[in-house]
Amino acid sequence: MPKKNISIPQVAVQIPLTLKGHIDVFEGIMLYMRLHGPWRLYRMEGRPGEQKLLNLKRWSCTGIITGPCTPDEATLIAHTRVPVALFEPTPEMRERSHPLANRTSLIFDSYATGEQAARFFLERHYKHFAFVGEGHGLYWSKERGQDFKDTLETSGAECAIYPQLKKEEQHDWAIEQPRMQAWLKALPKPVALFAAMDGRASQVLDACMAANVTVPDEVAVLGVDNDPHICEATFPTLSSIQTDGTQKGFLLAEHLDRLMHGKRLKQEVFHVIPTEVICRQSTDATAISDRQVSKALEFIWSEAGHHPISVPDVVGLIGSSRRYAEVHFKNAVGRTIMEEIRRIKLKRVCALLSETNLSIGEIAEMCGFTRESHLAFLFRKSFDMTMSQYRKRPHKK
């Protein structure tokens, strides 16, 4: 039987757009459509006046991208016998017995996000840590908290976990807030606090203000998703973990498009991973008591990955002889000034390799390397792989 000629694919999309990370993925799908479309797209999202579930067969649907759905919806989608891709399927949807279990999927790597948060704070020499999860105890929030805690414990540190909410607290922030205020006051200071999402981190900042707990000097706060409508609207502004959702949304759409055009492809899992921390005022501090070294570190972190800086630039901030500054800095940080500059530059290189399709030459120039060959040498020495291998590497599940 000849394959059906698909002129304009008709794709039904049923994914939630409540979090910035989800929106980033959808923007990646839209970017693919703009470059390789057109597609006719029907979004099923519970908008006013929208039918609960589109009659996919009557609409001549040629492809589906679906998020979490009920067993009945999953069975209906499976029976359409058109290519299906999954967006952040729940753990139940990943079970072998589920009707959609063998479909290609996009999954947010919440464990990697928790690890990124822990390493971010450990680099700032904090000794006390805390985690505040999403209020309803969703699985991805628990995963973020678990790997945050595990990574800290591997480094010999402990982590305070904010208690699970009572039912009435889950529905009313005014009821919960006094308990969070008391909990924040009782934490040893200074403390590095990771919240499972930007919205929750915003509530932490509100509770800190109400409890007269200063941010970031007493509590440094970090969220996830880098939602500018939240991060730029808080006081102080909120630091947050950025992920590569746009890139992975693009790849998911590309995979579905190839399936819709009759390609036989193996099942894939596209992992949305954290790429970098976007630093704002809520983490604008370190746990290093020496203010000269702390100021020098903050300068390196803000500038080294974006602008060319040198050891003399940092020594000038410390305000001493180069020899004294070098010894003073290494005693406090555990690395020399040049090692720290290089580490931050390579960190930025890794983020650009994961998050963009920029050439290695373009990345080298953006990160302040005068020669691509020098960057290639340093990268291989630091990570035991080439930059091309790093870009193509499979991420841990």
C-alpha positions as a printed Julia matrix, in Angstrom:
397×3 Matrix{Float64}:
   0.0    0.0    0.0
   1.55   3.37  -0.99
   2.3    5.8    1.78
  -0.03   8.74   2.17
   1.41  11.94   0.77
   1.46  14.48   3.6
   1.31  18.01   2.25
   0.57  19.96   5.43
   0.85  17.91   8.63
  -2.03  18.35  11.07
  -0.68  18.06  14.58
  -2.66  18.0   17.82
  -0.75  19.31  20.84
  -1.91  18.62  24.38
   0.75  19.98  26.71
   0.5   22.24  29.78
   2.02  25.71  29.51
   1.92  26.66  33.18
   5.7   26.68  33.74
   8.34  28.61  31.82
  10.22  25.38  31.1
   7.13  24.02  29.34
   6.78  27.24  27.35
  10.43  26.95  26.26
   9.75  23.49  24.84
   6.66  24.74  23.0
   8.72  27.6   21.54
  11.19  24.98  20.25
   8.31  23.16  18.55
   7.13  26.46  17.04
  10.65  27.25  15.84
  10.8   23.94  14.0
   7.42  24.67  12.42
   8.57  28.09  11.21
  11.74  26.67   9.66
  10.43  23.37   8.27
   6.63  23.76   8.17
   3.99  24.7    7.68
   2.0   22.59  10.13
  -1.62  22.97  11.04
  -1.52  22.98  14.82
  -4.42  22.37  17.19
  -3.68  23.02  20.84
  -5.82  21.2   23.38
  -5.3   23.08  26.61
  -8.67  23.6   28.26
  -9.29  27.1   26.92
 -12.81  28.58  27.25
 -15.1   27.29  24.52
 -12.75  24.44  23.58
 -14.01  20.87  23.23
 -12.59  18.64  25.93
 -10.95  16.28  23.42
 -10.74  16.81  19.69
 -12.13  14.06  17.45
  -8.69  13.3   16.07
  -9.78  10.92  13.33
 -12.47  13.23  12.0
  -9.94  16.07  11.94
  -7.57  13.9    9.81
  -4.85  14.2   12.44
  -1.4   13.14  11.22
   0.58  13.54  14.44
   0.15  14.11  18.18
   2.29  15.62  20.95
   0.69  14.87  24.29
   1.59  15.58  27.89
   0.19  13.74  30.93
  -3.22  12.26  30.13
  -5.79   9.9   31.63
  -5.77   6.16  30.79
  -8.88   6.64  28.64
  -7.27   9.51  26.72
  -4.06   7.48  26.27
  -6.03   4.54  24.86
  -7.89   6.85  22.47
  -4.64   8.45  21.31
  -2.99   5.05  20.79
  -5.94   3.88  18.69
  -5.58   6.77  16.24
  -2.57   4.91  14.82
  -0.7    8.11  13.94
   2.78   9.09  15.14
   2.77  10.22  18.78
   5.43  12.0   20.84
   5.19  12.43  24.61
   5.87  15.62  26.54
   7.03  15.06  30.16
   5.16  11.76  30.63
   4.42  10.87  34.25
   6.21   7.88  35.83
   3.0    5.87  35.26
   3.12   6.67  31.54
   6.66   5.28  31.38
   5.56   1.85  32.64
   5.76  -0.88  30.0
   2.05  -1.64  30.38
   0.97   1.9   29.46
  -0.61   2.29  25.97
   1.92   5.0   25.02
   5.0    3.6   26.75
   6.95   2.86  23.56
   6.68   6.38  22.1
   9.51   8.89  21.82
   9.39  11.34  24.69
  10.78  14.57  26.11
  11.57  14.46  29.83
  12.88  17.15  32.16
  15.93  15.78  33.97
  14.96  16.89  37.46
  17.79  14.95  39.07
  20.38  16.86  37.02
  18.66  20.11  38.0
  19.0   19.3   41.7
  22.65  18.41  41.21
  23.28  21.7   39.35
  21.75  23.68  42.21
  23.9   21.87  44.78
  27.12  22.45  42.86
  26.26  26.1   42.35
  26.0   26.64  46.09
  28.97  24.44  46.98
  31.14  26.57  44.7
  30.11  29.53  46.84
  31.42  27.76  49.96
  28.12  27.48  51.85
  28.0   25.11  54.8
  24.23  25.11  55.4
  21.61  24.15  52.81
  17.83  23.89  52.52
  15.23  22.77  49.97
  11.64  23.91  49.49
   9.59  21.71  47.18
   6.49  22.36  45.11
   3.49  22.59  47.41
   1.62  19.48  46.22
   4.55  17.04  46.3
   4.7   16.36  42.55
   7.22  13.74  41.42
   9.55  16.14  39.58
   9.79  18.35  42.67
  10.74  15.36  44.8
  13.39  14.35  42.22
  14.93  17.84  42.27
  15.06  17.82  46.06
  16.45  14.29  46.23
  19.44  14.91  43.98
  20.09  18.3   45.6
  20.29  16.5   48.94
  22.27  13.52  47.6
  24.88  15.74  45.93
  25.33  17.75  49.12
  25.65  14.63  51.26
  28.3   13.24  48.88
  30.27  16.4   49.65
  29.79  15.9   53.39
  27.04  18.49  53.86
  23.49  18.18  55.2
  20.28  19.64  53.84
  17.16  20.8   55.67
  13.95  19.82  53.84
  10.85  21.97  54.22
   8.02  19.79  55.61
   5.17  18.53  53.44
   2.17  20.83  53.43
  -1.12  20.11  55.1
  -4.18  20.04  52.85
  -5.39  23.5   53.85
  -1.9   24.94  53.34
  -1.77  23.57  49.8
  -4.67  25.78  48.8
  -3.96  28.97  50.75
  -0.58  30.7   50.91
  -1.82  32.94  53.73
  -2.27  29.84  55.9
   1.12  28.38  55.02
   3.22  31.54  55.19
   3.57  31.78  59.02
   4.95  28.23  59.15
   7.47  28.98  56.4
   8.54  32.16  58.2
   9.21  30.24  61.41
  11.1   27.53  59.5
  13.28  30.1   57.7
  14.09  31.89  60.96
  15.21  28.61  62.57
  17.66  27.68  59.77
  21.37  28.13  60.56
  22.79  31.13  58.71
  24.04  31.84  56.14
  22.06  29.18  54.27
  21.76  28.34  50.57
  18.15  27.55  49.7
  16.99  25.8   46.53
  13.32  25.96  45.54
  11.83  23.48  43.07
  10.43  26.2   40.78
  10.5   29.97  40.36
   6.98  30.44  41.72
   7.9   28.63  44.92
  11.15  30.59  45.21
   9.12  33.79  44.94
   7.06  32.67  47.94
  10.28  32.0   49.86
  11.42  35.57  49.17
   8.06  36.91  50.39
   8.34  34.85  53.58
  11.91  36.04  54.17
  10.81  39.66  53.9
   7.89  39.11  56.28
  10.19  37.36  58.76
  12.92  40.05  58.56
  15.37  37.5   57.17
  17.76  39.22  54.75
  18.36  37.94  51.22
  21.01  37.08  50.11
  23.15  37.73  53.21
  21.28  35.32  55.51
  19.41  33.21  52.92
  20.53  32.87  49.28
  17.59  31.72  47.11
  17.69  29.86  43.78
  14.74  28.81  41.6
  14.25  26.86  38.36
  13.01  27.85  34.86
  14.32  31.43  34.63
  10.85  32.87  34.14
  11.43  36.62  33.65
   7.85  37.42  34.68
   8.71  36.0   38.1
  12.46  36.49  38.44
  12.47  40.17  37.5
   9.33  40.97  39.51
  10.54  39.74  42.92
  12.45  41.71  45.54
  15.27  41.07  45.45
  15.37  39.74  41.87
  15.54  35.95  41.7
  18.41  33.79  40.45
  17.25  30.76  38.51
  18.43  27.68  36.61
  18.01  27.87  32.83
  17.38  24.66  30.86
  17.72  23.75  27.18
  13.98  23.2   26.65
  13.81  25.18  23.39
  16.49  23.06  21.76
  14.93  19.79  22.91
  11.44  20.93  21.81
  12.91  21.54  18.35
  14.38  18.02  18.28
  11.1   16.47  19.43
   9.22  18.24  16.63
  11.85  17.14  14.12
  11.49  13.52  15.23
   7.7   13.64  14.94
   7.93  15.24  11.49
  10.14  12.43  10.23
   7.7    9.86  11.61
   4.8   11.63   9.9
   6.67  11.37   6.61
   7.01   7.6    6.92
  10.49   7.27   8.42
  11.08   4.25  10.64
  12.87   5.58  13.71
  13.84   4.0   16.99
  12.31   5.29  20.2
  14.24   8.2   21.7
  14.2   10.11  24.97
  15.13  13.78  24.77
  16.34  14.95  28.2
  15.84  18.62  29.04
  18.91  19.44  31.11
  20.06  22.48  33.12
  22.54  24.62  31.23
  23.46  27.52  33.53
  22.4   29.57  36.49
  21.17  33.06  35.63
  22.45  35.04  38.6
  20.45  37.92  40.03
  20.31  39.62  43.42
  18.94  36.66  45.43
  22.31  34.84  45.24
  24.55  37.9   45.01
  26.75  36.73  47.88
  29.09  33.96  48.94
  29.63  32.25  52.26
  33.27  33.39  52.27
  33.69  35.78  55.17
  36.66  37.61  53.62
  34.96  40.48  51.78
  37.94  41.18  49.5
  38.03  37.62  48.19
  34.23  37.46  48.04
  34.14  40.63  45.94
  36.83  39.22  43.64
  34.89  35.98  43.2
  31.67  37.78  42.34
  33.57  39.81  39.73
  35.0   36.66  38.14
  31.62  34.92  38.11
  29.84  37.84  36.47
  32.51  38.71  33.9
  34.77  35.78  33.03
  32.33  33.91  30.78
  31.32  37.0   28.84
  34.27  39.4   28.77
  38.07  39.0   28.7
  39.48  39.52  32.2
  42.96  38.88  33.58
  44.59  38.13  36.91
  45.7   41.79  37.34
  42.05  42.87  37.01
  41.16  40.67  39.99
  44.24  41.64  42.0
  43.17  45.26  41.63
  39.88  44.48  43.36
  41.65  42.8   46.27
  43.84  45.87  46.6
  47.18  44.3   47.48
  50.34  43.01  45.89
  49.89  40.24  43.35
  51.74  37.73  45.52
  49.59  38.46  48.58
  46.37  38.43  46.5
  47.24  35.08  44.9
  48.01  33.41  48.26
  45.02  35.02  49.98
  42.65  33.96  47.2
  43.87  30.36  47.01
  43.69  29.89  50.78
  40.04  31.03  50.78
  38.8   29.43  47.54
  41.06  26.42  47.02
  41.95  27.51  43.46
  44.25  30.16  42.03
  42.77  33.27  40.43
  43.66  32.01  36.94
  42.16  28.57  37.67
  38.9   30.21  38.75
  38.77  32.47  35.67
  39.4   29.47  33.44
  36.79  27.36  35.24
  34.08  29.98  34.75
  34.98  30.44  31.07
  34.8   26.69  30.46
  31.51  26.53  32.32
  30.11  29.09  29.89
  31.49  27.08  26.97
  29.65  23.98  28.23
  26.38  25.93  28.49
  26.69  27.24  24.93
  27.55  23.77  23.59
  24.44  22.31  25.26
  22.05  25.16  24.62
  22.95  26.47  21.15
  24.04  25.36  17.68
  26.82  27.97  17.54
  30.06  26.84  15.94
  33.02  26.13  18.2
  34.82  29.13  16.73
  31.9   31.4   17.62
  31.77  29.97  21.14
  35.51  30.5   21.6
  35.18  34.15  20.62
  32.11  34.73  22.82
  33.9   33.28  25.86
  37.05  35.34  25.48
  39.45  32.79  23.96
  41.75  34.34  21.37
  42.51  30.99  19.71
  40.12  28.12  19.12
  43.05  25.68  19.39
  43.82  26.91  22.92
  40.2   26.39  23.98
  40.22  22.91  22.41
  43.34  21.99  24.42
  41.95  23.3   27.73
  38.57  21.67  27.18
  40.02  18.24  26.47
  42.37  18.52  29.44
  39.48  19.47  31.76
  36.75  17.08  30.55
  38.69  14.27  28.83
  36.66  14.74  25.62
  36.45  17.1   22.69
  33.83  19.83  22.47
  32.11  17.94  19.63
  31.93  14.83  21.81
  30.54  16.88  24.69
  27.82  18.34  22.46
  26.76  14.89  21.25
  27.07  13.11  24.59
  24.07  11.14  25.86
  22.82  12.56  29.16
  22.33  10.32  32.15
  18.79   9.13  32.76
